[in-house]
């Protein structure tokens, strides 16, 4: 009997130089840097550069990346038209997935040989930067059109985070909000071989193109056991209502054996290392918007759940209420995750292409034994194929 690893739990399938969780410090590292240090000191554009190139940028390199990013911020007519074909009741993750697919089809148009669509490392880095630049307008427009509002043109005098908020809300955000949003983007940017990143690497391993890999990753991220969890956390907050209702709500939820979203993580055994940084950002937002009841609900639910189950919050727990305070609709939370994680996904796609092997695991069959259609007589070719010697490896 094979040793089955359901969900590939504990299975190491490849090397990566992009990120790791350091068990000695319980820190998530991007290219060796603790993510909390990056979130406290760097703009998101610098962290994106780090993901793709392995080192933080010089001033000139950051200026060059920012110039390219600002040149590709606008929502193109083709992408807007693709989004507008979808009903406003469609989930925004479906909008984002469709928009990336439209971008990919446009940018690879005219390439008739699938091998050429794979792209060189240089071409895929350029594609990565353009997707990084384009996603904020896609996410912002999605929220605005569901509210019956027109798209807002980007501004090239604002950095990535400030412009993202500008395009979403049509007004300049307070620096406190921009800083909290920038930190959230950095914290969500990368997390090793999670489900969506692994999906992207599997698709990349078939020599498919970068856009196809990103579209697949978006589909994986949509699930509530992955990216959809931050959205689910806000639904929990809405259900509970006030801090006073935490204990009776939790009594009932645990009696019904419900999964409480926002707690626990397969990788971390001592709590998610990103939570303190995002909780600090949430605290600044609570003070900025004068919403102490949000902090009270957050603290009560965390305290009750940890004391009863011994399981700590993950990043989705503070980010959900933080995005809510900023003004994002709950349905927009997971697309924000996409806008951040595009940096990690594309870094992994480029890494996979650099040392590729087709990812194709085996399975242990547990269906019926071999059986045959009554009256079927195999022809000579099938008999020969069944009896031939095994082919050489490799």
Phi, psi and omega per residue, in radians:
X1 nan 2.271 3.140
X2 -1.193 2.657 3.072
X3 -1.499 1.666 -3.062
X4 -1.371 2.265 3.068
X5 -1.898 1.480 -3.116
X6 -0.967 2.335 -3.118
X7 1.170 0.240 -3.086
X8 0.982 0.427 -3.115
X9 -1.032 2.197 3.097
X10 1.387 0.004 -3.103
X11 -1.552 2.222 3.054
X12 -1.701 2.062 -3.007
X13 -1.885 -0.287 -3.112
X14 -2.959 3.026 3.040
X15 -1.575 2.699 2.915
X16 -2.590 2.484 3.084
X17 -1.825 0.188 -3.012
X18 -1.568 -0.788 -3.141
X19 -2.719 2.826 3.040
X20 -2.772 2.766 2.952
X21 -1.720 2.045 3.133
X22 -1.403 1.922 -3.074
X23 -1.134 -0.420 -3.109
X24 -1.252 -0.590 -3.140
X25 -1.962 -0.029 -3.071
X26 0.954 0.592 -3.103
X27 -1.904 2.465 2.975
X28 -1.458 2.197 -3.102
X29 -1.927 2.300 2.959
X30 -1.795 2.022 3.135
X31 0.885 0.553 3.086
X32 1.728 -0.308 -3.120
X33 -1.557 2.275 3.014
X34 -1.030 2.325 -3.027
X35 -1.123 -0.533 3.130
X36 -1.162 -0.530 3.083
X37 -1.251 -0.692 3.099
X38 -1.132 -0.751 -3.111
X39 -1.107 -0.558 -3.087
X40 -1.432 -0.301 -2.968
X41 -2.219 -0.269 -2.942
X42 -2.097 2.577 2.911
X43 -1.288 2.714 -3.091
X44 -1.051 -0.587 -3.139
X45 -1.043 -0.656 3.138
X46 -1.176 -0.650 3.120
X47 -1.215 -0.650 3.062
X48 -1.044 -0.766 3.107
X49 -1.050 -0.744 3.122
X50 -1.042 -0.755 3.140
X51 -1.003 -0.810 -3.017
X52 -1.407 -0.526 -2.979
X53 -1.999 -0.181 3.057
X54 1.587 -0.252 3.128
X55 -2.377 2.667 3.026
X56 -1.155 2.596 -3.057
X57 -1.338 2.679 2.882
X58 -1.265 3.024 3.113
X59 -1.026 -0.735 -3.126
X60 -1.186 -0.724 3.132
X61 -1.113 -0.679 3.112
X62 -1.178 -0.689 3.116
X63 -1.113 -0.693 3.125
X64 -1.140 -0.758 3.133
X65 -1.113 -0.749 -3.138
X66 -1.096 -0.674 3.132
X67 -1.106 -0.751 3.120
X68 -1.158 -0.754 -3.131
X69 -1.070 -0.758 -3.103
X70 -1.201 -0.467 3.142
X71 -1.311 -0.268 -3.074
X72 -2.102 0.412 -3.094
X73 -1.372 -0.515 -2.957
X74 -1.207 2.547 3.061
X75 -1.302 2.069 -3.099
X76 -1.320 2.701 3.129
X77 -0.999 -0.644 -3.110
X78 -1.148 -0.737 -3.124
X79 -1.244 -0.718 3.111
X80 -1.061 -0.717 3.136
X81 -1.112 -0.701 3.127
X82 -1.098 -0.715 3.118
X83 -1.169 -0.731 -3.078
X84 -1.167 -0.320 3.086
X85 -1.268 -0.304 -3.119
X86 -1.535 2.566 3.070
X87 -1.153 2.589 3.123
X88 -1.169 -0.234 3.079
X89 -1.468 -0.085 3.084
X90 -1.141 2.555 3.092
X91 -1.129 2.411 -3.114
X92 -1.042 -0.414 3.056
X93 -1.161 -0.539 3.066
X94 -1.208 -0.612 3.053
X95 -1.084 -0.839 -3.083
X96 -1.117 -0.757 3.130
X97 -1.061 -0.758 3.131
X98 -1.136 -0.736 -3.117
X99 -1.110 -0.756 3.132
X100 -1.148 -0.663 3.105
X101 -1.112 -0.705 3.117
X102 -1.134 -0.724 3.096
X103 -1.066 -0.778 -3.130
X104 -1.098 -0.754 -3.134
X105 -1.124 -0.628 3.139
X106 -1.238 -0.791 -3.039
X107 -1.312 -0.361 3.107
X108 -1.848 0.162 3.120
X109 -1.039 2.414 3.134
X110 1.612 -0.208 3.083
X111 -1.522 1.889 -3.038
X112 -1.632 -0.281 3.123
X113 -1.765 2.101 -3.080
X114 -1.044 -0.480 3.123
X115 -1.150 -0.558 -3.141
X116 -1.302 -0.439 -3.120
X117 -1.212 -0.337 -3.126
X118 -1.007 -0.742 3.101
X119 1.480 2.653 3.052
X120 -1.395 2.898 3.063
X121 -0.973 -0.680 3.141
X122 -1.153 -0.759 3.122
X123 -1.111 -0.686 -3.106
X124 -1.282 -0.505 3.013
X125 -1.142 -0.745 3.098
X126 -1.106 -0.719 3.095
X127 -1.094 -0.682 -3.131
X128 -1.094 -0.781 -3.134
X129 -1.118 -0.703 -3.130
X130 -1.159 -0.689 3.093
X131 -1.156 -0.743 3.078
X132 -0.961 -0.728 -3.118
X133 -1.278 -0.613 -2.996
X134 -1.431 -0.499 -2.984
X135 -1.109 -0.665 3.125
X136 -0.998 -0.724 3.131
X137 -1.123 -0.648 3.132
X138 -1.141 -0.830 -3.121
X139 -1.156 -0.772 -3.114
X140 -1.110 -0.769 -3.140
X141 -1.131 -0.637 3.118
X142 -1.011 -0.816 3.138
X143 -1.157 -0.730 -3.075
X144 -1.147 -0.725 -3.089
X145 -1.216 -0.512 3.065
X146 -1.218 -0.360 3.073
X147 -1.635 0.038 -3.114
X148 1.338 0.438 -3.101
X149 -1.919 2.698 3.114
X150 -1.388 2.781 3.070
X151 -1.136 2.607 3.090
X152 -1.887 2.250 -3.136
X153 -1.165 2.513 3.121
X154 -1.206 2.824 3.068
X155 -2.073 2.316 -3.104
X156 -1.583 0.110 3.063
X157 -1.720 0.075 3.136
X158 -2.014 2.593 3.088
X159 -1.307 3.137 -3.026
X160 -0.948 -0.925 -3.035
X161 -1.158 -0.787 -3.114
X162 -1.138 -0.697 3.128
X163 -1.178 -0.652 3.106
X164 -0.999 -0.843 -3.134
X165 -1.162 -0.655 3.100
X166 -1.063 -0.833 -3.098
X167 -1.177 -0.464 -3.128
X168 -1.395 -0.745 -2.975
X169 -1.937 -0.187 3.092
X170 1.291 0.297 3.058
X171 -2.629 2.686 -3.125
X172 -1.209 2.348 -3.141
X173 -1.471 2.662 3.056
X174 -1.113 2.544 3.127
X175 -0.955 -0.543 3.090
X176 -1.077 -0.733 -3.126
X177 -1.245 -0.729 3.119
X178 -1.045 -0.762 -3.133
X179 -1.114 -0.763 3.127
X180 -1.113 -0.696 3.140
X181 -1.179 -0.744 3.109
X182 -1.028 -0.744 3.132
X183 -1.109 -0.712 -3.127
X184 -1.121 -0.683 3.117
X185 -1.059 -0.730 -3.131
X186 -1.188 -0.720 -3.091
X187 -1.154 -0.530 -3.109
X188 -1.582 -0.008 -2.901
X189 -1.201 -0.502 -2.973
X190 -2.835 2.521 3.095
X191 -2.779 0.896 3.028
X192 0.994 -2.457 -2.984
X193 -1.561 0.924 3.024
X194 -1.176 3.067 -2.996
X195 -1.055 -0.775 -3.091
X196 -1.248 -0.701 3.120
X197 -1.140 -0.718 3.125
X198 -1.141 -0.651 3.060
X199 -1.017 -0.806 3.128
X200 -1.060 -0.692 -3.124
X201 -1.236 -0.641 3.099
X202 -1.081 -0.816 -3.133
X203 -1.126 -0.731 3.112
X204 -1.067 -0.633 -3.084
X205 -1.135 -0.331 3.089
X206 -1.458 0.033 -3.045
X207 1.229 0.421 2.974
X208 -1.312 3.016 -3.039
X209 -1.508 2.909 -3.077
X210 -1.036 -0.704 -3.087
X211 -1.153 -0.711 3.107
X212 -1.082 -0.702 3.130
X213 -1.122 -0.696 3.135
X214 -1.204 -0.706 3.113
X215 -1.054 -0.763 3.097
X216 -1.091 -0.695 3.125
X217 -1.112 -0.683 3.116
X218 -1.079 -0.726 3.108
X219 -1.069 -0.718 3.121
X220 -1.182 -0.640 -3.091
X221 -1.219 -0.411 -3.078
X222 -1.104 -0.485 -3.051
X223 -1.112 2.499 -3.121
X224 -1.182 -0.243 3.023
X225 -1.459 0.021 3.124
X226 -2.308 -1.959 -3.036
X227 -1.207 -0.483 -3.107
X228 -1.213 -0.036 -3.062
X229 -1.201 -0.604 -3.122
X230 -1.156 -0.585 3.048
X231 -1.152 -0.733 -3.115
X232 -1.139 -0.568 3.133
X233 -1.074 -0.746 -3.136
X234 -1.149 -0.605 3.075
X235 -1.087 -0.677 3.092
X236 -1.108 -0.805 3.112
X237 -1.026 -0.738 -3.139
X238 -1.125 -0.675 3.122
X239 -1.116 -0.781 -3.077
X240 -1.210 -0.765 3.074
X241 1.524 -1.231 -3.082
X242 -2.297 2.853 -3.110
X243 -1.055 -0.573 -3.116
X244 -1.146 -0.375 -3.067
X245 -1.634 0.033 -3.055
X246 -1.078 -0.903 -3.035
X247 -1.077 -0.907 3.120
X248 -1.108 -0.620 3.104
X249 -1.114 -0.745 -3.108
X250 -1.212 -0.627 3.062
X251 -0.948 -0.862 -3.082
X252 -1.207 -0.753 -3.109
X253 -1.092 -0.750 -3.132
X254 -1.242 -0.602 3.094
X255 -1.112 -0.574 3.113
X256 -1.499 0.054 3.139
X257 0.985 0.663 3.078
X258 -1.306 2.579 3.034
X259 -1.441 2.145 -3.122
X260 -1.567 1.883 -3.052
X261 -1.241 2.558 3.123
X262 1.721 0.018 3.126
X263 -2.213 2.466 3.088
X264 1.479 2.657 3.121
X265 -2.753 2.363 -3.075
X266 -1.078 -0.560 -3.033
X267 -1.472 -0.700 -3.026
X268 -1.575 2.353 3.110
X269 -1.900 -0.166 3.119
X270 -2.194 0.498 -3.120
X271 1.668 2.615 -3.115
X272 -1.234 2.123 -3.054
X273 -1.176 -0.259 -3.123
X274 -1.455 -0.292 -3.022
X275 -1.094 -0.821 -3.106
X276 -0.977 -0.700 -3.137
X277 -1.148 -0.769 -3.128
X278 -1.255 -0.568 3.099
X279 -1.141 -0.685 3.086
X280 -1.081 -0.731 3.096
X281 -1.095 -0.720 3.108
X282 -1.084 -0.710 -3.142
X283 -1.064 -0.678 3.122
X284 -1.163 -0.608 3.118
X285 -1.238 -0.701 3.095
X286 -1.019 -0.745 3.133
X287 -1.219 -0.752 -3.108
X288 -1.059 -0.760 -3.089
X289 -1.619 -0.006 -3.122
X290 0.929 1.035 -3.109
X291 -2.184 1.127 -3.099
X292 -1.094 -0.406 -3.129
X293 -1.159 -0.492 3.093
X294 -1.159 -0.788 3.124
X295 -1.110 -0.669 -3.131
X296 -1.130 -0.767 3.107
X297 -1.116 -0.782 3.128
X298 -0.992 -0.903 -3.059
X299 -1.150 -0.712 -3.126
X300 -1.135 -0.778 -3.126
X301 -1.161 -0.740 3.109
X302 -1.053 -0.836 -3.095
X303 -1.082 -0.801 -3.121
X304 -1.124 -0.771 -3.061
X305 -1.218 -0.732 3.140
X306 -1.148 -0.712 -3.119
X307 -1.175 -0.569 -3.108
X308 -1.505 -0.672 -3.014
X309 -1.952 -0.277 -3.116
X310 1.194 0.421 3.141
X311 -2.039 2.307 -3.008
X312 -1.666 2.833 3.130
X313 -1.166 2.673 2.946
X314 -1.860 -3.124 -3.029
X315 -1.009 -0.549 -3.103
X316 -1.122 -0.431 -3.073
X317 -1.172 -0.871 3.072
X318 -1.380 -0.472 -3.064
X319 -1.250 -0.585 3.138
X320 -1.013 -1.022 3.115
X321 -1.134 -0.488 3.100
X322 -1.127 -0.826 3.121
X323 -1.120 -0.602 3.100
X324 -1.110 -0.761 3.126
X325 -1.128 -0.624 3.130
X326 -1.147 -0.392 3.125
X327 1.974 0.025 3.108
X328 -1.256 2.453 3.008
X329 -1.178 2.611 -3.105
X330 -0.998 -0.672 -3.119
X331 -1.147 -0.294 -3.108
X332 -1.500 -0.212 -3.036
X333 -1.002 -0.845 -3.074
X334 -1.202 -0.666 2.996
X335 -1.022 -0.561 3.041
X336 -1.083 -0.670 3.079
X337 -1.035 -0.743 3.119
X338 -1.049 -0.802 -3.103
X339 -1.043 -0.556 3.086
X340 -1.400 -0.899 -3.006
X341 -1.212 -0.209 3.098
X342 -0.983 -0.531 -3.137
X343 -1.195 -0.801 3.127
X344 -1.174 -0.786 3.136
X345 -0.981 -0.871 -3.050
X346 -1.215 -0.554 3.045
X347 -1.097 -0.718 3.117
X348 -1.196 -0.643 3.115
X349 -1.070 -0.792 3.140
X350 -1.146 -0.689 3.112
X351 -1.135 -0.736 3.135
X352 -1.090 -0.736 3.140
X353 -1.129 -0.509 -3.098
X354 -1.270 -0.369 3.140
X355 -2.611 1.127 -2.922
X356 -1.435 2.528 2.895
X357 -2.543 2.326 -3.134
X358 -0.997 2.208 3.137
X359 -1.533 1.940 -3.059
X360 -2.606 1.478 -3.139
X361 -1.253 2.940 3.093
X362 -1.723 2.914 3.056
X363 -2.312 2.737 3.055
X364 -1.702 1.982 -3.084
X365 -1.258 2.319 3.073
X366 -2.303 0.542 3.079
X367 -1.639 -2.897 -3.119
X368 -1.083 2.634 3.029
X369 -1.128 2.896 -3.126
X370 -0.972 2.365 3.119
X371 -2.506 2.939 -2.979
X372 -2.337 2.675 3.067
X373 -1.284 2.254 -3.098
X374 -1.089 2.260 3.105
X375 1.571 -0.138 -3.128
X376 -1.309 2.294 3.107
X377 -2.068 2.004 -3.124
X378 -1.127 2.512 3.093
X379 -1.479 3.086 -3.053
X380 -1.082 -0.665 -3.108
X381 -1.121 -0.733 3.129
X382 -1.198 -0.650 3.099
X383 -1.127 -0.694 3.140
X384 -1.152 -0.707 -3.123
X385 -1.144 -0.615 -3.112
X386 -1.267 -0.414 -3.013
X387 -1.885 -0.054 -3.070
X388 -1.252 2.797 3.111
X389 -1.238 2.714 3.119
X390 -1.117 2.494 3.131
X391 -1.332 2.827 -3.117
X392 -1.180 2.580 3.111
X393 -1.176 2.616 2.946
X394 1.338 nan nan
